[in-house]
Amino acid sequence: RLTGDRATDAAGIGPVDVALDALGATPTADATMAAYDSLRGRGTLVLIGGVRQELTIPYSDLMHRRLTLRGSWMSDDETVTTVWNLVRTGLLDLSAVELLTVGLDDPAAALDLAERTTGLGFVALVP
């Protein structure tokens, strides 16, 4: 659970070799930068989220720690097609993925449930 304090959050996340940022729209870039701070030397930060703020990556730190920063806006068409074909042919079993639903009229409950959801579970708003 993030505290909002970048140093505390980085310590809680890592040290790690790879951090994946898939946060989406957040009010600040602090959580993403905490993930950056949590990396071990030669670590990689993968950005696939939608953080709307500019990230101030310290060039000297990035270079001296030999970090890799990789960005990708979700996935390209080829990846989507490949994954879909794996699912369609039964080579990728999605039975372990747990779908949790909340009514569209209760977004606060969806956020609460999402905060408590772990592992391969995800929350979807439904009409």
C-alpha positions as CSV (number, residue, x, y, z in Angstrom):
1,R,0.0,0.0,0.0
2,L,1.4,3.4,-1.0
3,T,1.8,6.0,1.7
4,G,2.3,9.1,-0.5
5,D,5.9,9.5,0.7
6,R,8.2,8.7,-2.1
7,A,11.1,7.4,0.0
8,T,8.8,5.3,2.2
9,D,7.0,3.8,-0.8
10,A,10.3,3.0,-2.6
11,A,11.5,1.2,0.5
12,G,8.2,-0.7,0.6
13,I,8.5,-1.7,-3.1
14,G,12.1,-2.7,-3.3
15,P,14.8,-3.3,-3.9
16,V,13.7,-4.9,-7.1
17,D,15.2,-5.7,-10.5
18,V,12.1,-4.8,-12.5
19,A,9.3,-2.4,-11.6
20,L,6.1,-2.2,-13.8
21,D,4.1,1.0,-13.7
22,A,0.6,0.4,-14.9
23,L,-1.1,2.9,-12.6
24,G,-3.0,5.0,-15.1
25,A,-4.1,8.5,-14.3
26,T,-2.7,9.6,-10.9
27,P,-2.7,13.0,-9.3
28,T,1.1,13.0,-9.0
29,A,4.0,11.1,-10.5
30,D,5.2,10.1,-6.9
31,A,4.3,6.5,-7.1
32,T,6.0,6.0,-10.5
33,M,9.1,7.8,-9.2
34,A,9.0,5.6,-6.0
35,A,9.1,2.6,-8.4
36,Y,12.1,4.2,-10.1
37,D,13.8,4.7,-6.7
38,S,13.2,1.1,-5.7
39,L,15.3,-0.3,-8.6
40,R,18.6,-2.2,-7.9
41,G,21.6,-1.3,-10.1
42,R,21.0,-2.5,-13.7
43,G,17.2,-2.6,-13.0
44,T,14.5,-1.8,-15.4
45,L,11.4,0.5,-15.0
46,V,8.7,-0.4,-17.5
47,L,6.0,2.2,-18.0
48,I,2.7,1.1,-19.5
49,G,0.4,3.3,-17.4
50,G,-1.1,6.6,-18.1
51,V,0.7,9.0,-15.7
52,R,-0.2,12.5,-17.0
53,Q,2.7,14.3,-15.3
54,E,6.2,14.8,-16.6
55,L,8.7,12.4,-15.0
56,T,11.9,14.0,-13.8
57,I,14.4,11.2,-14.3
58,P,17.7,12.1,-12.8
59,Y,20.1,11.5,-15.7
60,S,23.3,11.1,-13.6
61,D,21.5,8.5,-11.4
62,L,20.1,6.6,-14.3
63,M,23.5,6.4,-15.9
64,H,25.5,5.5,-12.8
65,R,23.1,2.8,-11.7
66,R,22.9,1.6,-15.4
67,L,19.1,1.5,-15.3
68,T,16.9,0.8,-18.2
69,L,13.7,2.8,-18.8
70,R,11.2,1.3,-21.2
71,G,8.0,2.8,-22.2
72,S,5.1,1.2,-24.1
73,W,1.6,2.5,-24.4
74,M,-0.2,-0.7,-23.4
75,S,0.3,-3.0,-26.4
76,D,0.5,-2.9,-30.2
77,D,-1.9,-4.7,-32.6
78,E,0.5,-7.6,-33.1
79,T,0.7,-8.3,-29.3
80,V,-3.1,-8.2,-29.0
81,T,-3.6,-10.6,-31.8
82,T,-0.9,-13.0,-30.5
83,V,-2.4,-13.0,-27.0
84,W,-6.0,-13.5,-28.4
85,N,-4.8,-16.4,-30.5
86,L,-3.2,-18.0,-27.4
87,V,-6.4,-17.7,-25.5
88,R,-8.6,-18.8,-28.4
89,T,-6.5,-22.0,-28.9
90,G,-6.4,-22.8,-25.2
91,L,-2.7,-22.3,-24.9
92,L,-3.2,-19.5,-22.4
93,D,-5.4,-20.5,-19.5
94,L,-7.3,-17.6,-18.0
95,S,-9.1,-19.6,-15.4
96,A,-6.9,-18.3,-12.6
97,V,-8.0,-14.7,-13.4
98,E,-10.7,-13.6,-11.1
99,L,-13.3,-11.1,-12.4
100,L,-14.9,-9.0,-9.6
101,T,-17.8,-6.8,-10.6
102,V,-19.4,-3.7,-9.1
103,G,-22.4,-1.9,-10.3
104,L,-21.8,1.2,-12.5
105,D,-23.8,3.3,-10.1
106,D,-21.2,2.7,-7.2
107,P,-17.7,3.7,-8.4
108,A,-16.6,4.3,-4.8
109,A,-17.3,0.6,-4.0
110,A,-15.3,-0.4,-7.1
111,L,-12.3,1.7,-5.9
112,D,-12.6,0.2,-2.5
113,L,-12.7,-3.4,-3.9
114,A,-9.9,-2.7,-6.3
115,E,-7.7,-1.5,-3.4
116,R,-8.3,-4.8,-1.6
117,T,-7.9,-7.0,-4.7
118,T,-4.6,-8.9,-5.1
119,G,-3.1,-11.4,-7.4
120,L,-4.7,-12.0,-10.7
121,G,-8.1,-10.5,-9.7
122,F,-9.4,-7.3,-11.3
123,V,-12.5,-5.2,-10.8
124,A,-14.9,-4.1,-13.6
125,L,-17.8,-1.7,-13.4
126,V,-21.0,-3.2,-14.9
127,P,-24.4,-1.8,-15.6
